[in-house]
Amino acid sequence: MIKTDVVIIGAGAAGLMCAATAGQRGREVVLIDHSQKLAEKIRISGGGRCNFTNINVRPECYISNNPHFVKSALKQYTQHDFIALVEKYGLTYHEKTLGQLFCDQNSQGIIDLLKAEVDLGGVIWRMGTSIGQVEQIDGGFVVTTPTEVWQCESLVIACGGLSIPQIGATPLGYEIAKQFGLSIVPLAAALVPLTFQAEDLWAELAGVALENVVVSCGEMSFREDILLTHKGVSGPAILQISSFWDAGKTLAIDLIPDLDLSDFFRLANRDSLISNVLADVLPKRFLLVWLAKYGEIRPLKQYSTKELLAIEADLHTWQVKPSGTVGYKKAEVTRGGVDTDQLLSKTMMVRNVPGLYFIGEVVDVTGWLGGYNFQWAWSSGYVAGLNI
Ligand SMILES: Cc1cc2nc3c(=O)[nH]c(=O)nc-3n(C[C@H](O)[C@H](O)[C@H](O)COP(=O)(O)OP(=O)(O)OC[C@H]3O[C@@H](n4cnc5c(N)ncnc54)[C@H](O)[C@@H]3O)c2cc1C
């Protein structure tokens, strides 16, 4: 049995930040990950350029059973703190859209930065090491791996969610939570493309992008682009709304959010085919398929007022009922997780298991698309790192 102050399970975004913070405070930290490769999810993130934070980070951009839970950690370690760290390492970045900050270099720059910070803290690395058993003992925990047995005062679970099992996601974090009697808010793939019923599939439309549309599910809506795919629908607006979608719910898509179509039709050439008139605002390939539900495509003047009003209403609230999601293999994150009611928001420690901490995606906190999830990993990892 080797004694140490802290064991962290999971060397992803949250685990690395936590290890660096605790190590630099002088704590002896062991960082264990079953993967041989470091932080694969950071490497593939943001299309290889890592959308490492968002300048507009605020609690409203996180989904959790307790919407106030994120406030403390996000305040203690802000997006500006991480931006300062990025600048300290000489990395440059740019804002892509909606406050999303991406590296100018590639994601490896962020991984190298975190590794350097962890090494500054003198952390003991155990990559390629699986976890056998986790037990609570008097005054701490025992973590058993195939080759070593570690005894620690503080144990941090940073194993992430279920997304992308191909690069090492496992349910270990949830299993450890259950072992300690903690409840789990039901899990679901989120920030994920949605699928259509076979009869709703329009294979010939795969690849069509519809720009700047408003996608709504209940009270929530996002205005961004969508992309029709062979299986259903994807693109940033769909990934965003997927975090609010549950089986059976219908999406409403406003394809022309700023357009008064009655005015538009009134000013248009009434001898033109309706598909040509609408091609000024929507892709023609889409219109030729979509308009078929109103019969043969005719010149504008041959449509009755009733038909034009129906088309207008349909374009503003196109009802789409997804059949499901493409699942964890493609989902960016896992919604749900360790119930925040059981954690102290200032430190991420389990209320009634002193010394046990959960950070990052394994917790019931899911950010919007756009750098919010990494910011949660940095912030929750940092606050735990200060307290372990
Ligand atoms: C394709 C993709 C792109 C993304 N792009 C972005 C983006 O640009 N911006 C953004 O903010 N978010 C992005 N995300 C989300 C972001 O990557 C995660 O929210 C974030 O990595 C969560 O950090 P974490 O440390 O909690 O978990 P992870 O980063 O997933 O780390 C968990 C670690 O635990 C280890 N582990 C798991 N099981 C075990 C086990 N049984 N034993 C030992 N170790 C284990 C894993 O190997 C891994 O290293 C993206 C996600 C995906 C999948």
The ligand as an ORCA input file, in Angstrom:
! r2SCAN-3c Opt
* xyz 0 1
  C     -16.013     15.062    -30.613
  C     -16.099     15.989    -29.415
  C     -15.786     17.322    -29.561
  C     -15.899     18.187    -28.469
  N     -15.571     19.487    -28.641
  C     -15.681     20.339    -27.588
  C     -15.281     21.689    -27.723
  O     -14.728     22.101    -28.754
  N     -15.498     22.514    -26.655
  C     -16.034     22.074    -25.473
  O     -16.202     22.854    -24.538
  N     -16.355     20.774    -25.313
  C     -16.180     19.901    -26.326
  N     -16.505     18.590    -26.157
  C     -16.934     18.137    -24.812
  C     -15.687     17.977    -23.893
  O     -14.706     17.210    -24.578
  C     -16.051     17.281    -22.589
  O     -17.170     17.890    -21.999
  C     -14.868     17.323    -21.622
  O     -13.768     16.649    -22.192
  C     -15.226     16.675    -20.293
  O     -14.085     16.646    -19.497
  P     -13.907     15.499    -18.407
  O     -12.520     15.658    -17.874
  O     -15.038     15.492    -17.466
  O     -13.987     14.142    -19.227
  P     -13.006     13.596    -20.350
  O     -12.280     14.705    -20.990
  O     -13.837     12.693    -21.182
  O     -11.918     12.747    -19.538
  C     -12.260     11.569    -18.864
  C     -10.997     10.744    -18.697
  O     -11.299      9.608    -17.890
  C     -10.689      8.470    -18.433
  N     -11.454      7.282    -18.036
  C     -12.704      6.958    -18.421
  N     -13.040      5.761    -17.908
  C     -11.966      5.349    -17.170
  C     -11.706      4.164    -16.421
  N     -12.602      3.172    -16.338
  N     -10.510      4.044    -15.805
  C      -9.586      5.035    -15.906
  N      -9.765      6.158    -16.623
  C     -10.966      6.312    -17.258
  C     -10.722      8.700    -19.934
  O      -9.715      7.950    -20.582
  C     -10.469     10.198    -20.020
  O      -9.104     10.501    -20.147
  C     -16.350     17.694    -27.212
  C     -16.624     16.346    -27.070
  C     -16.499     15.484    -28.152
  C     -16.791     14.030    -27.949
*
